[in-house]
Amino acid sequence: MTQVRSSGSLEIPATPFSEEEQTSLLNAIKAKLDTPFSRSEKPLKNLVVDLFGPINTGKNSVSEELERAMRREKLNVIYIRESADHPVIRAENAPDPVVYQAQHLAIVDGQVMFNAYDPNWHAVIVNRGRIDMLFWYEKYKKNFSEQHLANTREFIYERLRMDQVDAYLFLEGDPEVLLERSYKQAVTKQQGTHANIEAIRESIGIYEKILADVEENVPGLPIFRIDTTEISVMETTQEALRFILPTLCARYEIPGSSYLPKSPALLRRTAQQAPTVDEQLKLHGTPSVGWEAREDLGWKLEAVLRQRDTLLDSRDEDAAPEGGAEFIQVRAEWRAPELVNGSMWEGEPDSWFFAFKDASSDGTFSRRPTVKFSVSADEAEDIIARYRVIGTVTKQRDLWAKTVTLPDGSTQDFWLHVDRVEELGAFTEIKTHGTQSKQHWRELLALANELGFGLSDIAPESYLSMLLEQKNDQ
């Protein structure tokens, strides 16, 4: 399977979404489309998906399955069948090929133009839309003058530039397999005008040409290719949703906070795809060097915080979590009015944060893929209500930052957390961001050493591990 063009920097997953993931994403998309607006505001366009490609690739069946998937999540969907099914076309009243093909184009263009903004719909699924019109004009170009062809192509390109379609799905397949599918649907195996191997190969060649022309004339369209040769209609639908759902989230600027907390499977997928991982060295006690000495070492105090972390069990298991298990953290955070130790906090939190920490083995160094973002107080309350609470960690944190020049000349940001944790004691964390291939344990150890820590001070357990161990001892 190859992809003509992805939508910007959006990450499309390597495997299809589960039903749980699809539900979370579609619900978030529906909520976005249902956002009320005043008459003076520009209305939000409905989501539009266009399927096209050679015969017997499953366009009709996949369109119907996509419609069902969206309707299951209460989206109002209109499925627009190909223009050949329209009564005007079926009447065969066109006086010549020019008018006949213009009728097809007018039907397709009008269906997209009007339904994309019809307030009765959330979603519009188009079978053989504007790009497919380029195919038919190319296939039967002998019926048109060069000027007519040029004008019509430019008209279609202008419509494509309006960016009304959110995802184009080009369904393709091996010519022999597509022909065999024709046999299965026919009473006899006699090859017809369109259902013969030469015609199918010709069609595939024309599609390749018009896709190249579209890329040249309207670059960057979200066009995705799905090879249906060896997969079923349901598998093709899953592949379609694999492309469609992230593309819609990106195009409609749907924040992760609206769907990630509702799906542990999506959280795991997102964490595993994250380009960076949290690297941390935890130590017993506080630095032996004072504030001024830390500043001399390049550390800058950024904030004094009070944090209350509610730890939630995100696993699909009944057994109690272990220290290295994945978990969700909902953090309420107060900022001290002044950067002075011992400041008091009162009232509602200044900020709320969500974090999902993927499974990790506790050891000298902690490396966890992590998903983090800010949430509202209402969102935080909803998230906490969704999961089983493991426990709560409350602490005062002095947050310091420092930029270190690495041996290769690059720079790396590090953070120092000096924590006073209720019921657990005083701890220090030195953190940075690494990648799957790049670790910073040498730098973490060196920074710990200059702050007065030794190897015996290393605390290999997370606050979650300590909390669970404390509970087990009670």
Summary of the structure (lengths in Angstrom):
residues: 474
radius of gyration: 29.0
end to end distance: 55.9
largest distance: 92.3
contacts: 1421
relative contact order: 0.12
helix: 40%
strand: 24%
